[in-house]
């Protein structure tokens, strides 16, 4: 098996990477923003609904299996499934309202410009 020799005029992989970085810095300013692309309130809502999706169905199962349904795990499991769907529908409603509020703000800004 033959190996390929690096010719002194040929750039190595590392040299090519250095040229790309220096060309980007010299040609234009690179953005070093560490801010997320998604607004923080959206992330908080997602985390809250994720927490709710885990805690509410499991909590409703264990709270009702022995107190309300007297040991019948089928009914308690059905209630947990219903509660998971309630959390999911709640998330969809909140997301749709947020999307509509952004559209309304865009229309208001458009009408103010006219």
Helices and strands as residue ranges (DSSP letters): H 13-27, H 40-64, H 73-113
